[in-house]
Amino acid sequence: MPPNELEKTTRRRRSSVLILAAEWCLAYRTLRCAAACFDRVYVIGTKRARPLALSFFCRSFHQLPFEDSFGAHSIAFIRRLCEALQIDWVIPSDGPTTRFLTGAAAELGPKSYPVPDTAIFDQLNDKSTFTALCQKLGLPIPRTELLPDLHIVRARFRKGNLAFPVVLKPTNREGGDGVLVLRCEGALKWVDRLQYSPVLVQEYVEGWDVSAFFLCQEGRVKREVIYYHGRYFLAFIEDQRIADQCRKIIQATNYSGVIGFDLRQRDDGSFVFLECNPRFWYNMELTMLAGANFVEAGVEGSSLDHEPFNASLGGKVVVRPMGLLRKLPVPPSRQRIRLAVLAYLAADFPLALSTSVRNVFRASRAAAYSGSRIHSRPNKARV
């Protein structure tokens, strides 16, 4: 493993961790965050997660030999592997593995990263039931309708019952997969490329993308970050109104583990909830570089009786890897984080670069589907 001072800044390091991975791109973020606070990082995953074996930070990769991936049949296999490798902690890395741990954590042996109950995970991970929960709690959401399939969607457009712009979403995918923004009638051609049902149809809200992530235990918040995210940067903020509304969901579900909310904020400061991510997320490594490692925070202790690990990141700006290639103005006070991003990429090249290139591809595809550029936040006064 190459030396990497960037990922040796934690106050204490733990012995060993096993990361569960259903695929590699999101799991790679979890791996890098875990490498900052564990001496030995192992991965067990599906065939789709195999690229993680190429990481300098992965001590060894173990492929599941089961067709059902992370299911009931894999519990005994993972438990034996934990015993053989002397694993101290088991950590999920994505939606499927988080759900797996909601039912299997107690049977695996090592300590588990906190996760919610299975029913709560399913309620929040499904965009339609999450929307229903927001309605029940009186939280702001766009006008939303759940339609049984794409044939009904097309028929509603032909009859003039749906107005542009509008957003089509699957109810159970992650990472923006399947999300389509229709801004005009000419964009309807993209609907034929979608293959899922039912279809969540939402009013398109003009504004800026905001994400809020929390680490919780039984409805109490241990760690939180809120940020604007544009194409080339994350800008961390403090917004008590957003935090308070998010806490209503956390308290109502008595949530444990990591949970995130995607919101859209209008220019007047009002906002709406778009969806929920009850798992780790695609910008967690940039959040770590800004000063908040959610993997470390979740394994610091099983109790919140101690002082919360909740130093504010408000005012910090992190340039995305793809932003390093552009001539963006960088004040001296932000040069250190920019260098940290470069060090992050260099420490595990080329796998770290591969994840960044994949993000560029996903962003470009999303832009093509929406018929316009991806939102960024150009207002320098807010960055």
Disulfide bonds with the S-S distance in Angstrom:
none
